[in-house]
Amino acid sequence: MDIDLVFKIAAIGIIVAVLNQLLIRSGREDQAMMTTLAGLIVVLSMMVKEISELFVTIKTLFNL
């Protein structure tokens, strides 16, 4: 796992948090929730690739 991935996830988290607060303060709670869900989906899609690589590494390590 690269440190670059951690920085990308942190940047997405900061951007989503700022957008969430801006939207909530302007009275658009529904759009704030959708922004949070979109950020979560983006991060999870990034993590799926890493988890897949982890399983491949484990399979090769134990010769499965």
N, CA, C and O atoms as a Tripos MOL2 file, in Angstrom:
@<TRIPOS>MOLECULE
protein
  256   255    64     0     0
PROTEIN
NO_CHARGES

@<TRIPOS>ATOM
      1 N           0.8390   -1.1710    0.0000 N.3       1 MET1
      2 CA          0.0000    0.0000    0.0000 C.3       1 MET1
      3 C           0.8880    1.2390    0.0000 C.2       1 MET1
      4 O           1.8240    1.3550    0.7910 O.2       1 MET1
      5 N           0.5850    2.1220   -0.8680 N.am      2 ASP2
      6 CA          1.3730    3.3360   -1.0220 C.3       2 ASP2
      7 C           0.9070    4.4110   -0.0570 C.2       2 ASP2
      8 O          -0.2670    4.4610    0.3090 O.2       2 ASP2
      9 N           1.8310    5.2730    0.3540 N.am      3 ILE3
     10 CA          1.4510    6.4110    1.1850 C.3       3 ILE3
     11 C           0.6360    7.4020    0.3610 C.2       3 ILE3
     12 O          -0.1300    8.1980    0.9040 O.2       3 ILE3
     13 N           0.8140    7.3400   -0.9610 N.am      4 ASP4
     14 CA          0.0570    8.2080   -1.8630 C.3       4 ASP4
     15 C          -1.4410    7.9410   -1.7420 C.2       4 ASP4
     16 O          -2.2450    8.8710   -1.8030 O.2       4 ASP4
     17 N          -1.8150    6.6810   -1.5720 N.am      5 LEU5
     18 CA         -3.2250    6.3250   -1.4090 C.3       5 LEU5
     19 C          -3.8020    6.9270   -0.1300 C.2       5 LEU5
     20 O          -4.9440    7.3870   -0.1140 O.2       5 LEU5
     21 N          -3.0170    6.9220    0.9300 N.am      6 VAL6
     22 CA         -3.4750    7.5000    2.1980 C.3       6 VAL6
     23 C          -3.7170    8.9950    2.0290 C.2       6 VAL6
     24 O          -4.7050    9.5270    2.5340 O.2       6 VAL6
     25 N          -2.8160    9.6730    1.3190 N.am      7 PHE7
     26 CA         -2.9820   11.1040    1.0950 C.3       7 PHE7
     27 C          -4.1940   11.3970    0.2210 C.2       7 PHE7
     28 O          -4.8940   12.3840    0.4470 O.2       7 PHE7
     29 N          -4.4520   10.5520   -0.7770 N.am      8 LYS8
     30 CA         -5.6310   10.7400   -1.6220 C.3       8 LYS8
     31 C          -6.9160   10.5890   -0.8090 C.2       8 LYS8
     32 O          -7.8450   11.3830   -0.9590 O.2       8 LYS8
     33 N          -6.9690    9.5810    0.0420 N.am      9 ILE9
     34 CA         -8.1530    9.3600    0.8700 C.3       9 ILE9
     35 C          -8.3450   10.5190    1.8480 C.2       9 ILE9
     36 O          -9.4690   10.9650    2.0790 O.2       9 ILE9
     37 N          -7.2410   11.0030    2.4200 N.am     10 ALA10
     38 CA         -7.3370   12.1370    3.3390 C.3      10 ALA10
     39 C          -7.8130   13.3870    2.6160 C.2      10 ALA10
     40 O          -8.6190   14.1460    3.1560 O.2      10 ALA10
     41 N          -7.3220   13.6100    1.3980 N.am     11 ALA11
     42 CA         -7.7470   14.7900    0.6330 C.3      11 ALA11
     43 C          -9.2330   14.7170    0.2940 C.2      11 ALA11
     44 O          -9.9480   15.7150    0.3860 O.2      11 ALA11
     45 N          -9.6890   13.5380   -0.0950 N.am     12 ILE12
     46 CA        -11.1150   13.3710   -0.3890 C.3      12 ILE12
     47 C         -11.9410   13.6130    0.8670 C.2      12 ILE12
     48 O         -12.9960   14.2440    0.8040 O.2      12 ILE12
     49 N         -11.4710   13.1200    1.9990 N.am     13 GLY13
     50 CA        -12.1810   13.3320    3.2590 C.3      13 GLY13
     51 C         -12.2760   14.7980    3.6320 C.2      13 GLY13
     52 O         -13.3240   15.2590    4.0850 O.2      13 GLY13
     53 N         -11.1930   15.5330    3.4460 N.am     14 ILE14
     54 CA        -11.2080   16.9620    3.7750 C.3      14 ILE14
     55 C         -12.1460   17.7150    2.8460 C.2      14 ILE14
     56 O         -12.9220   18.5560    3.2980 O.2      14 ILE14
     57 N         -12.0820   17.4210    1.5490 N.am     15 ILE15
     58 CA        -12.9510   18.1030    0.5830 C.3      15 ILE15
     59 C         -14.4170   17.8050    0.8720 C.2      15 ILE15
     60 O         -15.2540   18.7070    0.8400 O.2      15 ILE15
     61 N         -14.7280   16.5510    1.1520 N.am     16 VAL16
     62 CA        -16.1160   16.1760    1.4410 C.3      16 VAL16
     63 C         -16.5960   16.8430    2.7310 C.2      16 VAL16
     64 O         -17.7410   17.2860    2.8100 O.2      16 VAL16
     65 N         -15.7310   16.9150    3.7330 N.am     17 ALA17
     66 CA        -16.1250   17.5480    4.9970 C.3      17 ALA17
     67 C         -16.4200   19.0320    4.8060 C.2      17 ALA17
     68 O         -17.3940   19.5500    5.3530 O.2      17 ALA17
     69 N         -15.5800   19.7160    4.0320 N.am     18 VAL18
     70 CA        -15.8000   21.1460    3.7820 C.3      18 VAL18
     71 C         -17.0910   21.3550    2.9940 C.2      18 VAL18
     72 O         -17.9010   22.2150    3.3370 O.2      18 VAL18
     73 N         -17.2770   20.5650    1.9370 N.am     19 LEU19
     74 CA        -18.5040   20.6880    1.1510 C.3      19 LEU19
     75 C         -19.7370   20.3770    1.9870 C.2      19 LEU19
     76 O         -20.7700   21.0330    1.8530 O.2      19 LEU19
     77 N         -19.6260   19.3900    2.8370 N.am     20 ASN20
     78 CA        -20.7400   19.0130    3.6980 C.3      20 ASN20
     79 C         -21.1260   20.1730    4.6070 C.2      20 ASN20
     80 O         -22.3080   20.4930    4.7350 O.2      20 ASN20
     81 N         -20.1550   20.7970    5.2310 N.am     21 GLN21
     82 CA        -20.4440   21.9130    6.1300 C.3      21 GLN21
     83 C         -21.0220   23.1050    5.3710 C.2      21 GLN21
     84 O         -21.9500   23.7550    5.8510 O.2      21 GLN21
     85 N         -20.4820   23.3930    4.1940 N.am     22 LEU22
     86 CA        -21.0120   24.5040    3.4000 C.3      22 LEU22
     87 C         -22.4690   24.2640    3.0040 C.2      22 LEU22
     88 O         -23.3020   25.1660    3.0850 O.2      22 LEU22
     89 N         -22.7610   23.0440    2.5780 N.am     23 LEU23
     90 CA        -24.1210   22.7350    2.1560 C.3      23 LEU23
     91 C         -25.1010   22.7190    3.3250 C.2      23 LEU23
     92 O         -26.2430   23.1550    3.1800 O.2      23 LEU23
     93 N         -24.6710   22.2260    4.4690 N.am     24 ILE24
     94 CA        -25.5550   22.2120    5.6400 C.3      24 ILE24
     95 C         -25.8610   23.6390    6.0850 C.2      24 ILE24
     96 O         -27.0040   23.9500    6.4210 O.2      24 ILE24
     97 N         -24.8620   24.4990    6.0920 N.am     25 ARG25
     98 CA        -25.0810   25.8780    6.5430 C.3      25 ARG25
     99 C         -25.9240   26.6820    5.5690 C.2      25 ARG25
    100 O         -26.5460   27.6730    5.9530 O.2      25 ARG25
    101 N         -25.9500   26.2560    4.2950 N.am     26 SER26
    102 CA        -26.7980   26.9590    3.3330 C.3      26 SER26
    103 C         -28.1980   26.3490    3.2660 C.2      26 SER26
    104 O         -29.0270   26.7860    2.4670 O.2      26 SER26
    105 N         -28.4640   25.3460    4.0980 N.am     27 GLY27
    106 CA        -29.7990   24.7770    4.1720 C.3      27 GLY27
    107 C         -30.0650   23.6650    3.1770 C.2      27 GLY27
    108 O         -31.2230   23.3380    2.9180 O.2      27 GLY27
    109 N         -29.0510   23.0950    2.6290 N.am     28 ARG28
    110 CA        -29.2200   22.0150    1.6480 C.3      28 ARG28
    111 C         -28.7240   20.6910    2.2380 C.2      28 ARG28
    112 O         -27.7140   20.1390    1.8020 O.2      28 ARG28
    113 N         -29.4440   20.2070    3.2180 N.am     29 GLU29
    114 CA        -29.0320   18.9860    3.9100 C.3      29 GLU29
    115 C         -29.0600   17.7610    3.0050 C.2      29 GLU29
    116 O         -28.2220   16.8700    3.1440 O.2      29 GLU29
    117 N         -30.0050   17.7090    2.0890 N.am     30 ASP30
    118 CA        -30.0980   16.5550    1.1800 C.3      30 ASP30
    119 C         -28.8740   16.4730    0.2740 C.2      30 ASP30
    120 O         -28.3250   15.3930    0.0580 O.2      30 ASP30
    121 N         -28.4550   17.6080   -0.2500 N.am     31 GLN31
    122 CA        -27.2720   17.6140   -1.1040 C.3      31 GLN31
    123 C         -26.0060   17.3310   -0.3050 C.2      31 GLN31
    124 O         -25.0540   16.7550   -0.8310 O.2      31 GLN31
    125 N         -25.9920   17.7310    0.9540 N.am     32 ALA32
    126 CA        -24.8450   17.4310    1.8130 C.3      32 ALA32
    127 C         -24.7300   15.9210    2.0320 C.2      32 ALA32
    128 O         -23.6330   15.3620    2.0150 O.2      32 ALA32
    129 N         -25.8690   15.2760    2.2350 N.am     33 MET33
    130 CA        -25.8600   13.8210    2.4100 C.3      33 MET33
    131 C         -25.4000   13.1200    1.1380 C.2      33 MET33
    132 O         -24.6410   12.1520    1.1980 O.2      33 MET33
    133 N         -25.8570   13.6070   -0.0110 N.am     34 MET34
    134 CA        -25.4460   13.0010   -1.2830 C.3      34 MET34
    135 C         -23.9530   13.1980   -1.5270 C.2      34 MET34
    136 O         -23.2940   12.3130   -2.0730 O.2      34 MET34
    137 N         -23.4220   14.3340   -1.1330 N.am     35 THR35
    138 CA        -21.9870   14.5860   -1.2750 C.3      35 THR35
    139 C         -21.1880   13.6330   -0.3930 C.2      35 THR35
    140 O         -20.1600   13.0990   -0.8090 O.2      35 THR35
    141 N         -21.6650   13.4300    0.8080 N.am     36 THR36
    142 CA        -20.9910   12.5010    1.7140 C.3      36 THR36
    143 C         -21.0320   11.0800    1.1640 C.2      36 THR36
    144 O         -20.0280   10.3690    1.2160 O.2      36 THR36
    145 N         -22.1610   10.6650    0.6450 N.am     37 LEU37
    146 CA        -22.2640    9.3230    0.0650 C.3      37 LEU37
    147 C         -21.3770    9.1760   -1.1620 C.2      37 LEU37
    148 O         -20.7630    8.1270   -1.3580 O.2      37 LEU37
    149 N         -21.3010   10.2100   -1.9870 N.am     38 ALA38
    150 CA        -20.4380   10.1580   -3.1660 C.3      38 ALA38
    151 C         -18.9760   10.0260   -2.7580 C.2      38 ALA38
    152 O         -18.2290    9.2600   -3.3660 O.2      38 ALA38
    153 N         -18.5650   10.7690   -1.7320 N.am     39 GLY39
    154 CA        -17.1900   10.6460   -1.2400 C.3      39 GLY39
    155 C         -16.9000    9.2650   -0.7000 C.2      39 GLY39
    156 O         -15.8160    8.7210   -0.9150 O.2      39 GLY39
    157 N         -17.8620    8.6980   -0.0010 N.am     40 LEU40
    158 CA        -17.6990    7.3490    0.5390 C.3      40 LEU40
    159 C         -17.5770    6.3220   -0.5780 C.2      40 LEU40
    160 O         -16.7550    5.4100   -0.4920 O.2      40 LEU40
    161 N         -18.3800    6.4580   -1.6150 N.am     41 ILE41
    162 CA        -18.3240    5.5250   -2.7410 C.3      41 ILE41
    163 C         -16.9880    5.6300   -3.4700 C.2      41 ILE41
    164 O         -16.4220    4.6140   -3.8740 O.2      41 ILE41
    165 N         -16.4870    6.8340   -3.6400 N.am     42 VAL42
    166 CA        -15.1920    7.0200   -4.3080 C.3      42 VAL42
    167 C         -14.0770    6.3530   -3.5060 C.2      42 VAL42
    168 O         -13.2300    5.6610   -4.0710 O.2      42 VAL42
    169 N         -14.0790    6.5630   -2.2000 N.am     43 VAL43
    170 CA        -13.0350    5.9700   -1.3520 C.3      43 VAL43
    171 C         -13.1570    4.4460   -1.3350 C.2      43 VAL43
    172 O         -12.1480    3.7440   -1.4020 O.2      43 VAL43
    173 N         -14.3730    3.9350   -1.2480 N.am     44 LEU44
    174 CA        -14.5520    2.4820   -1.2490 C.3      44 LEU44
    175 C         -14.1190    1.8620   -2.5720 C.2      44 LEU44
    176 O         -13.5570    0.7670   -2.5910 O.2      44 LEU44
    177 N         -14.3790    2.5550   -3.6760 N.am     45 SER45
    178 CA        -13.9320    2.0210   -4.9690 C.3      45 SER45
    179 C         -12.4100    2.0160   -5.0590 C.2      45 SER45
    180 O         -11.8330    1.1340   -5.6940 O.2      45 SER45
    181 N         -11.7580    2.9830   -4.4340 N.am     46 MET46
    182 CA        -10.2970    2.9730   -4.3970 C.3      46 MET46
    183 C          -9.7870    1.8210   -3.5320 C.2      46 MET46
    184 O          -8.7600    1.2170   -3.8430 O.2      46 MET46
    185 N         -10.4930    1.5200   -2.4620 N.am     47 MET47
    186 CA        -10.0580    0.4760   -1.5490 C.3      47 MET47
    187 C         -10.3130   -0.9250   -2.0930 C.2      47 MET47
    188 O          -9.6040   -1.8630   -1.7290 O.2      47 MET47
    189 N         -11.3100   -1.0820   -2.9550 N.am     48 VAL48
    190 CA        -11.6020   -2.4010   -3.5240 C.3      48 VAL48
    191 C         -10.3920   -2.9270   -4.2920 C.2      48 VAL48
    192 O         -10.0590   -4.1090   -4.2040 O.2      48 VAL48
    193 N          -9.7480   -2.0610   -5.0330 N.am     49 LYS49
    194 CA         -8.5570   -2.4550   -5.7950 C.3      49 LYS49
    195 C          -7.4450   -2.9160   -4.8530 C.2      49 LYS49
    196 O          -6.7890   -3.9250   -5.1120 O.2      49 LYS49
    197 N          -7.2360   -2.1870   -3.7750 N.am     50 GLU50
    198 CA         -6.1820   -2.5460   -2.8200 C.3      50 GLU50
    199 C          -6.5050   -3.8570   -2.1020 C.2      50 GLU50
    200 O          -5.6120   -4.6740   -1.8780 O.2      50 GLU50
    201 N          -7.7600   -4.0630   -1.7420 N.am     51 ILE51
    202 CA         -8.1520   -5.3070   -1.0710 C.3      51 ILE51
    203 C          -7.9920   -6.4860   -2.0170 C.2      51 ILE51
    204 O          -7.5960   -7.5730   -1.5970 O.2      51 ILE51
    205 N          -8.2980   -6.2750   -3.2940 N.am     52 SER52
    206 CA         -8.1070   -7.3290   -4.2810 C.3      52 SER52
    207 C          -6.6340   -7.7120   -4.3820 C.2      52 SER52
    208 O          -6.2990   -8.8950   -4.4330 O.2      52 SER52
    209 N          -5.7700   -6.7300   -4.4100 N.am     53 GLU53
    210 CA         -4.3340   -7.0120   -4.4540 C.3      53 GLU53
    211 C          -3.8770   -7.7260   -3.1930 C.2      53 GLU53
    212 O          -2.9900   -8.5770   -3.2570 O.2      53 GLU53
    213 N          -4.4660   -7.3950   -2.0430 N.am     54 LEU54
    214 CA         -4.1310   -8.0690   -0.7930 C.3      54 LEU54
    215 C          -4.4840   -9.5520   -0.8670 C.2      54 LEU54
    216 O          -3.6910  -10.3980   -0.4540 O.2      54 LEU54
    217 N          -5.6670   -9.8740   -1.3890 N.am     55 PHE55
    218 CA         -6.0610  -11.2740   -1.5000 C.3      55 PHE55
    219 C          -5.1650  -12.0330   -2.4700 C.2      55 PHE55
    220 O          -4.8370  -13.1940   -2.2240 O.2      55 PHE55
    221 N          -4.7690  -11.4040   -3.5560 N.am     56 VAL56
    222 CA         -3.8520  -12.0540   -4.4980 C.3      56 VAL56
    223 C          -2.5160  -12.3200   -3.8270 C.2      56 VAL56
    224 O          -1.9270  -13.3830   -4.0240 O.2      56 VAL56
    225 N          -2.0330  -11.3820   -3.0470 N.am     57 THR57
    226 CA         -0.7720  -11.5630   -2.3450 C.3      57 THR57
    227 C          -0.8640  -12.6930   -1.3140 C.2      57 THR57
    228 O           0.0670  -13.4850   -1.1670 O.2      57 THR57
    229 N          -1.9850  -12.7580   -0.6100 N.am     58 ILE58
    230 CA         -2.1640  -13.8220    0.3730 C.3      58 ILE58
    231 C          -2.2400  -15.1830   -0.3020 C.2      58 ILE58
    232 O          -1.6860  -16.1620    0.1990 O.2      58 ILE58
    233 N          -2.9310  -15.2440   -1.4480 N.am     59 LYS59
    234 CA         -3.0220  -16.5120   -2.1810 C.3      59 LYS59
    235 C          -1.6540  -16.9750   -2.6490 C.2      59 LYS59
    236 O          -1.3380  -18.1620   -2.5640 O.2      59 LYS59
    237 N          -0.8430  -16.0560   -3.1390 N.am     60 THR60
    238 CA          0.4970  -16.4560   -3.6040 C.3      60 THR60
    239 C           1.3960  -16.7920   -2.4340 C.2      60 THR60
    240 O           2.2750  -17.6440   -2.5660 O.2      60 THR60
    241 N           1.2050  -16.1510   -1.2960 N.am     61 LEU61
    242 CA          2.0310  -16.4060   -0.1280 C.3      61 LEU61
    243 C           1.8000  -17.8160    0.4060 C.2      61 LEU61
    244 O           2.7540  -18.5000    0.7760 O.2      61 LEU61
    245 N           0.5520  -18.2550    0.4500 N.am     62 PHE62
    246 CA          0.2250  -19.5620    0.9750 C.3      62 PHE62
    247 C           0.0440  -20.6170   -0.1060 C.2      62 PHE62
    248 O          -0.3890  -21.7310    0.1920 O.2      62 PHE62
    249 N           0.3660  -20.2920   -1.3560 N.am     63 ASN63
    250 CA          0.2800  -21.2170   -2.4830 C.3      63 ASN63
    251 C          -1.1240  -21.8240   -2.6170 C.2      63 ASN63
    252 O          -1.2640  -23.0360   -2.7760 O.2      63 ASN63
    253 N          -2.1430  -20.9950   -2.5540 N.am     64 LEU64
    254 CA         -3.5200  -21.4870   -2.6790 C.3      64 LEU64
    255 C          -3.9810  -21.4540   -4.1090 C.2      64 LEU64
    256 O          -5.1150  -21.8320   -4.4010 O.2      64 LEU64
@<TRIPOS>BOND
     1     1     2 1
     2     2     3 1
     3     3     4 2
     4     3     5 am
     5     5     6 1
     6     6     7 1
     7     7     8 2
     8     7     9 am
     9     9    10 1
    10    10    11 1
    11    11    12 2
    12    11    13 am
    13    13    14 1
    14    14    15 1
    15    15    16 2
    16    15    17 am
    17    17    18 1
    18    18    19 1
    19    19    20 2
    20    19    21 am
    21    21    22 1
    22    22    23 1
    23    23    24 2
    24    23    25 am
    25    25    26 1
    26    26    27 1
    27    27    28 2
    28    27    29 am
    29    29    30 1
    30    30    31 1
    31    31    32 2
    32    31    33 am
    33    33    34 1
    34    34    35 1
    35    35    36 2
    36    35    37 am
    37    37    38 1
    38    38    39 1
    39    39    40 2
    40    39    41 am
    41    41    42 1
    42    42    43 1
    43    43    44 2
    44    43    45 am
    45    45    46 1
    46    46    47 1
    47    47    48 2
    48    47    49 am
    49    49    50 1
    50    50    51 1
    51    51    52 2
    52    51    53 am
    53    53    54 1
    54    54    55 1
    55    55    56 2
    56    55    57 am
    57    57    58 1
    58    58    59 1
    59    59    60 2
    60    59    61 am
    61    61    62 1
    62    62    63 1
    63    63    64 2
    64    63    65 am
    65    65    66 1
    66    66    67 1
    67    67    68 2
    68    67    69 am
    69    69    70 1
    70    70    71 1
    71    71    72 2
    72    71    73 am
    73    73    74 1
    74    74    75 1
    75    75    76 2
    76    75    77 am
    77    77    78 1
    78    78    79 1
    79    79    80 2
    80    79    81 am
    81    81    82 1
    82    82    83 1
    83    83    84 2
    84    83    85 am
    85    85    86 1
    86    86    87 1
    87    87    88 2
    88    87    89 am
    89    89    90 1
    90    90    91 1
    91    91    92 2
    92    91    93 am
    93    93    94 1
    94    94    95 1
    95    95    96 2
    96    95    97 am
    97    97    98 1
    98    98    99 1
    99    99   100 2
   100    99   101 am
   101   101   102 1
   102   102   103 1
   103   103   104 2
   104   103   105 am
   105   105   106 1
   106   106   107 1
   107   107   108 2
   108   107   109 am
   109   109   110 1
   110   110   111 1
   111   111   112 2
   112   111   113 am
   113   113   114 1
   114   114   115 1
   115   115   116 2
   116   115   117 am
   117   117   118 1
   118   118   119 1
   119   119   120 2
   120   119   121 am
   121   121   122 1
   122   122   123 1
   123   123   124 2
   124   123   125 am
   125   125   126 1
   126   126   127 1
   127   127   128 2
   128   127   129 am
   129   129   130 1
   130   130   131 1
   131   131   132 2
   132   131   133 am
   133   133   134 1
   134   134   135 1
   135   135   136 2
   136   135   137 am
   137   137   138 1
   138   138   139 1
   139   139   140 2
   140   139   141 am
   141   141   142 1
   142   142   143 1
   143   143   144 2
   144   143   145 am
   145   145   146 1
   146   146   147 1
   147   147   148 2
   148   147   149 am
   149   149   150 1
   150   150   151 1
   151   151   152 2
   152   151   153 am
   153   153   154 1
   154   154   155 1
   155   155   156 2
   156   155   157 am
   157   157   158 1
   158   158   159 1
   159   159   160 2
   160   159   161 am
   161   161   162 1
   162   162   163 1
   163   163   164 2
   164   163   165 am
   165   165   166 1
   166   166   167 1
   167   167   168 2
   168   167   169 am
   169   169   170 1
   170   170   171 1
   171   171   172 2
   172   171   173 am
   173   173   174 1
   174   174   175 1
   175   175   176 2
   176   175   177 am
   177   177   178 1
   178   178   179 1
   179   179   180 2
   180   179   181 am
   181   181   182 1
   182   182   183 1
   183   183   184 2
   184   183   185 am
   185   185   186 1
   186   186   187 1
   187   187   188 2
   188   187   189 am
   189   189   190 1
   190   190   191 1
   191   191   192 2
   192   191   193 am
   193   193   194 1
   194   194   195 1
   195   195   196 2
   196   195   197 am
   197   197   198 1
   198   198   199 1
   199   199   200 2
   200   199   201 am
   201   201   202 1
   202   202   203 1
   203   203   204 2
   204   203   205 am
   205   205   206 1
   206   206   207 1
   207   207   208 2
   208   207   209 am
   209   209   210 1
   210   210   211 1
   211   211   212 2
   212   211   213 am
   213   213   214 1
   214   214   215 1
   215   215   216 2
   216   215   217 am
   217   217   218 1
   218   218   219 1
   219   219   220 2
   220   219   221 am
   221   221   222 1
   222   222   223 1
   223   223   224 2
   224   223   225 am
   225   225   226 1
   226   226   227 1
   227   227   228 2
   228   227   229 am
   229   229   230 1
   230   230   231 1
   231   231   232 2
   232   231   233 am
   233   233   234 1
   234   234   235 1
   235   235   236 2
   236   235   237 am
   237   237   238 1
   238   238   239 1
   239   239   240 2
   240   239   241 am
   241   241   242 1
   242   242   243 1
   243   243   244 2
   244   243   245 am
   245   245   246 1
   246   246   247 1
   247   247   248 2
   248   247   249 am
   249   249   250 1
   250   250   251 1
   251   251   252 2
   252   251   253 am
   253   253   254 1
   254   254   255 1
   255   255   256 2
@<TRIPOS>SUBSTRUCTURE
     1 MET1         2 RESIDUE 1 A MET
     2 ASP2         6 RESIDUE 1 A ASP
     3 ILE3        10 RESIDUE 1 A ILE
     4 ASP4        14 RESIDUE 1 A ASP
     5 LEU5        18 RESIDUE 1 A LEU
     6 VAL6        22 RESIDUE 1 A VAL
     7 PHE7        26 RESIDUE 1 A PHE
     8 LYS8        30 RESIDUE 1 A LYS
     9 ILE9        34 RESIDUE 1 A ILE
    10 ALA10       38 RESIDUE 1 A ALA
    11 ALA11       42 RESIDUE 1 A ALA
    12 ILE12       46 RESIDUE 1 A ILE
    13 GLY13       50 RESIDUE 1 A GLY
    14 ILE14       54 RESIDUE 1 A ILE
    15 ILE15       58 RESIDUE 1 A ILE
    16 VAL16       62 RESIDUE 1 A VAL
    17 ALA17       66 RESIDUE 1 A ALA
    18 VAL18       70 RESIDUE 1 A VAL
    19 LEU19       74 RESIDUE 1 A LEU
    20 ASN20       78 RESIDUE 1 A ASN
    21 GLN21       82 RESIDUE 1 A GLN
    22 LEU22       86 RESIDUE 1 A LEU
    23 LEU23       90 RESIDUE 1 A LEU
    24 ILE24       94 RESIDUE 1 A ILE
    25 ARG25       98 RESIDUE 1 A ARG
    26 SER26      102 RESIDUE 1 A SER
    27 GLY27      106 RESIDUE 1 A GLY
    28 ARG28      110 RESIDUE 1 A ARG
    29 GLU29      114 RESIDUE 1 A GLU
    30 ASP30      118 RESIDUE 1 A ASP
    31 GLN31      122 RESIDUE 1 A GLN
    32 ALA32      126 RESIDUE 1 A ALA
    33 MET33      130 RESIDUE 1 A MET
    34 MET34      134 RESIDUE 1 A MET
    35 THR35      138 RESIDUE 1 A THR
    36 THR36      142 RESIDUE 1 A THR
    37 LEU37      146 RESIDUE 1 A LEU
    38 ALA38      150 RESIDUE 1 A ALA
    39 GLY39      154 RESIDUE 1 A GLY
    40 LEU40      158 RESIDUE 1 A LEU
    41 ILE41      162 RESIDUE 1 A ILE
    42 VAL42      166 RESIDUE 1 A VAL
    43 VAL43      170 RESIDUE 1 A VAL
    44 LEU44      174 RESIDUE 1 A LEU
    45 SER45      178 RESIDUE 1 A SER
    46 MET46      182 RESIDUE 1 A MET
    47 MET47      186 RESIDUE 1 A MET
    48 VAL48      190 RESIDUE 1 A VAL
    49 LYS49      194 RESIDUE 1 A LYS
    50 GLU50      198 RESIDUE 1 A GLU
    51 ILE51      202 RESIDUE 1 A ILE
    52 SER52      206 RESIDUE 1 A SER
    53 GLU53      210 RESIDUE 1 A GLU
    54 LEU54      214 RESIDUE 1 A LEU
    55 PHE55      218 RESIDUE 1 A PHE
    56 VAL56      222 RESIDUE 1 A VAL
    57 THR57      226 RESIDUE 1 A THR
    58 ILE58      230 RESIDUE 1 A ILE
    59 LYS59      234 RESIDUE 1 A LYS
    60 THR60      238 RESIDUE 1 A THR
    61 LEU61      242 RESIDUE 1 A LEU
    62 PHE62      246 RESIDUE 1 A PHE
    63 ASN63      250 RESIDUE 1 A ASN
    64 LEU64      254 RESIDUE 1 A LEU
